[in-house]
């Protein structure tokens, strides 16, 4: 028996054992909360026509720019190895300044306040 055959038999046996354990230990009678879909914090069992707070969506506006910020600032530790590291660090500082000014503007406008 060579190594490939042994690994194939071992993986098939492990798959069978894990599948059997899953079927044996799994919860077979979930309650209504487990069966209901999750809809952004709203009660999915109530009426779908109820008004919702617009502040929930306003507070999600900063999320894509912050994801972009992370993607753009991730290579900064390697900027010191470039020919002109000052240029890269200047653009990164400008990006952080712009995002900070946007956060301050939203804070002043009351976009981060949840009390109505």
Residue pairs with C-beta under 8 A, 6 or more apart in sequence:
27 34
36 44
36 45
37 44
38 44
40 56
41 56
42 52
53 116
55 111
55 113
55 114
55 116
58 111
59 111
59 112
61 106
61 111
62 102
62 103
62 106
65 99
65 102
66 99
69 95
69 96
69 99
72 92
72 95
73 92
73 95
73 96
76 88
76 89
76 92
79 85
79 88
79 89
79 92
82 88
106 112
